[in-house]
Amino acid sequence: MIPRVKARAVQQRLQKLIAQAGLASRRTAEEWIAAGRVKVNGAIASLGDRADLAVDQVLVDGRPLARAEQKLVVMLNKPSGYVCTLKDPQGRKRVTDLVADLPQRLFPIGRLDYNTEGLLLLTNDGELAQLLSHPRHHVDKTYLVKVRGHLNPQTSKQLTEGVRLADGVTLPARVANVRLQGKNCWFELTIREGRNRQVRRMCEALGLPVSRLKRIRLAFLELGQLPAGRYRPLSAAEIARLRSA
């Protein structure tokens, strides 16, 4: 049991407080709590515990949990050669390095792999991150894909109907704007899942190795002419629309 300091007016679940502070999504916060990384008033917390930051001391990995900071969501044009993890044992460049000038501590919503470019959202809003990342919501993600080889009617049909991968058949995708370039082919592919390296694996399963991959659209958000390595904050209207989408 957590030691009680005094009667409190507003208690919230610890995973919600951690998400509101911008440290992680609620799901990740639950994992931290289960791993014993969170303490309340000196006692190791359990899942389901609540606290009020006005009167309780909450520690995450020994560091005090601050009150919620101003929520921010930015759209970044991720360059190739950056990782989406907050820490990298290999010392590679991180996408968070590109938003280090902001006072808020941001984390990526989902991931783009090391060699994939394009639209990536970063935020300190754990609730929004969980909402957009949850598999049941099937947020559309559109990629500009360059493959070695040509997309023919048969392979295009397989992409749109579902491709069998080691972790199951993919949901139907959409193919658009196919154009040939010598021995290569460019096209846009829209998927509604977030499996690891999904677009690359789908194409490779059809004998079409990916040589370039760039996410250009997420839900209604368009990357547009945002330069590589630059970001822009989303407006309140865009954030509200993301929540409703």
Secondary structure, DSSP 8 states (H G I E B T S, - for coil): -----S--S--EEHHHHHHHTTSS-HHHHHHHHHTT-EEETTEE--TT-EE-TTT--EEETTEE--------EEEEEE-TT-B-SS--TT---BGGGGGTTSSS--EESS---TT-EEEEEEES-HHHHHHHH-GGG---EEEEEEEES---HHHHHHHHH--EETTEE----EEEEEEEETTEEEEEEEES---TTHHHHHHHHTT--EEEEEEEEETTEE-TT--TT-EEE--HHHHHHHHH-
